[in-house]
Amino acid sequence: MRTRIIAKLDVKPPFVVKPVHFEGLRKIGLPVDIAKKYYEQGADEVMYIDIVASLYQREILFNEIEKTANELFIPFGVGGGVKTIDDFSKLFHAGADKVILNTYAVQENPDIINQAAQIFGNQAVVINIEAKRWEHWYECYTDCGRIQSGKDVIEWAKEVEQRGAGEILLQCVDRDGRQRGFDIELAKRVVESVNIPVVVASGAGSLEDIKELIEYAKPSGVAIASLLHYNKFTIKDIKEYLGLNGIEVSK
């Protein structure tokens, strides 16, 4: 099965930013320009997450999302601040193909997963899991890695699948933005605990890191930010390297 190579945009409107451990934001550029660049490089998908909408209790900026969507002809996942079925509808109307949920589903009302999956289909509902490692378990965090939930990551992954989510985006608070490799044990455990696709983010510092993650944990996709944003590699570079190492990717 082909592994998808996905460009992840962390957005603090109006800019794409790059946090480290979800803190300390560096401005990278405008989402519309950056998304278009990665699309032209051959990204299989783009994920756009407004990382401060829930934290600041701010409305979703649908106009900004629509501008970015208009430049893309690949699947486009959008998250940040989603609280209602109406938010889903408006995001799809603005050009999103998938909606990414975290804070509201974890902290307030997990039933929104069931409702959205029934109305829009499982494939349209992605659950973003921000995992933090403790000694013997992983805990789900929300609000850009700031707020504890008490929920076990593996149990939550199983629950969101049962509720109808079609995909999981797995991020690691401890590894995010460090470029020192993925938490491959976490990735493997989540991938093996569910039957839905899992996209793994947080940690790519080299092409070898991506290869190791795919070979060990077998995720459906890898979401990459820093490596791309800092122009260390292009999507094309990543795919060529993986292809030469026997990992099937789209051209």
C-alpha positions in Angstrom: 0.0 0.0 0.0 1.3 3.5 -0.8 2.3 5.7 2.0 0.9 9.3 1.6 3.3 12.2 2.0 1.3 15.0 3.6 2.2 18.7 4.1 1.1 19.9 7.5 0.4 23.6 8.0 0.2 24.9 11.5 -1.6 28.2 11.1 -1.8 31.2 13.5 -3.7 33.5 11.1 -2.7 35.0 8.9 0.6 33.1 8.9 1.7 29.5 8.8 3.9 29.1 11.8 6.2 26.4 13.2 6.1 25.7 16.9 8.5 23.6 18.9 6.6 21.4 21.4 3.6 23.5 20.2 5.2 26.6 21.7 7.5 29.4 20.4 6.0 30.2 17.0 8.2 31.1 14.0 6.4 32.7 11.0 6.9 30.8 7.8 4.6 32.6 5.3 1.0 32.8 4.1 -1.0 29.5 3.9 -2.2 30.1 0.4 1.4 30.4 -0.9 2.8 27.6 1.1 0.0 25.2 0.3 0.4 25.9 -3.4 4.1 25.3 -3.2 3.7 21.9 -1.6 0.9 20.9 -4.0 3.2 21.8 -6.9 6.0 19.7 -5.3 3.7 16.7 -5.3 2.2 16.5 -1.9 -0.6 13.8 -1.7 -2.6 16.0 0.7 -2.4 19.2 2.7 -3.6 19.5 6.4 -4.3 23.0 7.6 -4.7 23.4 11.4 -5.6 26.7 13.0 -3.6 26.0 16.2 -5.0 28.9 18.2 -8.7 28.9 17.4 -9.7 26.6 20.3 -7.1 28.1 22.6 -8.4 31.7 22.0 -12.1 30.6 21.7 -12.1 32.3 18.3 -14.3 31.8 15.3 -13.0 29.8 12.4 -11.7 32.1 9.6 -13.5 30.5 6.7 -12.3 33.1 4.1 -8.7 32.3 4.8 -9.4 28.6 4.4 -11.3 29.1 1.1 -8.4 31.1 -0.4 -6.0 28.2 0.3 -8.5 25.5 -0.9 -8.8 27.4 -4.2 -5.1 26.7 -4.9 -5.3 22.9 -4.3 -6.4 19.9 -6.4 -5.5 17.3 -3.8 -7.3 16.3 -0.6 -7.4 19.2 1.9 -8.0 18.6 5.6 -8.9 21.5 7.9 -9.1 21.8 11.7 -9.0 24.2 14.6 -11.9 25.5 16.6 -14.5 23.0 15.2 -17.4 22.7 17.6 -20.6 22.1 15.6 -22.1 20.3 12.7 -22.6 23.7 11.1 -18.8 24.3 11.3 -18.3 21.1 9.3 -20.8 22.2 6.7 -19.1 25.6 6.4 -15.7 24.1 6.1 -16.8 21.8 3.3 -18.4 24.7 1.6 -15.1 26.6 1.9 -13.3 23.8 0.1 -12.2 21.3 2.8 -12.4 17.6 1.9 -12.0 16.5 5.5 -12.5 18.1 8.9 -10.0 17.6 11.7 -11.3 17.6 15.3 -9.6 17.5 18.7 -10.4 19.8 21.6 -14.2 19.9 21.4 -14.5 16.1 20.9 -12.1 15.3 23.8 -13.1 18.0 26.3 -16.8 18.5 25.7 -18.8 16.3 23.4 -17.4 13.2 21.7 -20.9 12.6 20.2 -20.0 15.2 17.5 -17.8 12.4 15.9 -20.9 10.1 15.6 -23.1 12.9 14.3 -20.5 14.2 11.7 -19.7 10.6 10.5 -23.4 9.9 10.0 -24.1 13.1 8.1 -20.9 13.6 6.0 -19.4 10.0 6.0 -16.6 8.5 7.9 -13.9 9.6 5.4 -14.7 13.3 6.1 -14.0 13.0 9.9 -10.3 13.1 11.1 -9.4 13.0 14.8 -6.2 14.8 15.7 -4.6 13.2 18.8 -1.9 15.2 20.6 -0.1 12.6 22.6 2.2 13.2 25.6 4.3 10.4 27.0 4.2 9.6 30.7 6.2 6.7 32.3 3.8 3.9 31.4 1.2 5.5 29.1 0.3 8.3 26.7 -2.2 11.0 27.5 -4.3 13.0 25.0 -3.7 16.8 25.2 -5.8 19.5 23.6 -5.6 23.3 22.8 -2.3 23.0 21.0 -0.7 20.7 23.5 -1.5 22.7 26.6 -4.5 21.1 28.3 -4.5 17.6 29.8 -7.5 15.4 29.3 -6.8 12.4 31.4 -7.7 10.2 28.4 -5.4 7.4 27.4 -4.3 7.8 23.7 -4.8 4.1 22.8 -8.3 3.9 24.4 -9.3 7.2 22.7 -8.0 6.0 19.3 -10.2 2.9 19.6 -13.2 5.0 20.8 -13.0 7.5 17.9 -12.9 4.6 15.4 -16.0 3.0 17.1 -17.7 6.4 16.9 -17.2 6.6 13.1 -14.0 8.6 12.6 -12.4 7.7 9.3 -8.8 8.7 10.1 -6.5 9.7 12.9 -3.8 12.4 12.8 -1.3 11.4 15.5 0.9 14.2 16.8 3.5 13.9 19.7 3.8 16.9 22.0 7.3 15.7 23.2 8.6 15.4 19.6 6.9 18.2 17.8 9.2 20.6 15.9 12.4 19.1 17.4 13.4 17.3 14.2 15.0 14.5 16.2 12.9 11.6 15.0 9.4 10.3 15.6 8.1 8.4 18.6 7.9 5.2 16.6 6.7 3.1 19.5 3.7 5.5 20.0 3.0 5.4 16.2 3.1 1.6 16.1 0.8 1.2 19.0 -1.8 3.5 17.6 -1.6 2.0 14.1 -2.0 -1.5 15.5 -4.9 -0.6 17.8 -7.3 0.6 15.0 -8.4 -0.4 11.6 -8.7 3.1 10.2 -5.8 5.0 8.5 -3.3 6.7 10.9 -1.3 9.7 9.7 1.8 10.3 11.9 3.3 13.7 12.5 5.9 15.3 14.8 9.6 14.5 14.5 10.9 14.3 11.0 14.5 15.6 11.0 15.9 13.6 8.2 14.8 11.3 5.3 16.0 8.4 7.4 13.5 9.3 10.2 10.6 9.1 7.7 11.8 5.7 6.3 12.3 4.3 9.8 8.8 5.4 10.8 7.2 3.8 7.8 9.1 0.6 8.0 8.5 0.2 11.8 4.9 1.5 12.3 3.4 1.2 8.8 1.2 4.4 9.0 -1.1 5.3 6.2 0.6 8.6 5.8 3.4 10.9 7.2 2.6 14.5 7.8 5.7 16.8 7.5 6.2 20.4 8.4 9.7 21.6 9.5 11.6 19.7 6.9 9.6 21.4 4.2 9.2 24.8 5.8 12.9 25.2 6.3 13.6 24.0 2.8 15.7 21.1 3.9 13.9 18.8 1.4 11.1 19.0 -1.0 8.2 16.6 -1.3 9.8 15.3 -4.5 13.1 14.6 -2.6 11.2 12.7 0.1 9.3 10.5 -2.4 12.4 9.8 -4.5 14.3 8.7 -1.4 11.5 6.5 -0.1 11.0 5.0 -3.6 14.8 4.1 -3.9 14.4 2.4 -0.5 11.6 0.2 -1.6 8.7 2.2 0.0 5.8 2.6 -2.3 4.7 6.2 -2.7 2.7 8.1 -5.4 4.6 9.7 -8.1 
